[in-house]
Amino acid sequence: MDPVVKVVVNDEEQYSIWPAFRTNAPGWRDEGFQGSEKECLTHIAAIWPDIRPASLRE
């Protein structure tokens, strides 16, 4: 069974995955989705089509 990971996001609206059992790195917060690595990466691809930081998208 794959380890459970979660989707995290920072203030620049950049997304990443993080082990679900670990405390988030400074500057990152839970986005609300968790599952396998593949599921989380699929979720990120669906919600983050423009991977530029928010400050560059404005």
Secondary structure as UniProt FT lines:
FT   STRAND          5..10
FT   TURN            11..12
FT   STRAND          15..19
FT   TURN            20..21
FT   TURN            26..27
FT   STRAND          28..35
FT   HELIX           37..47
FT   HELIX           54..57
//
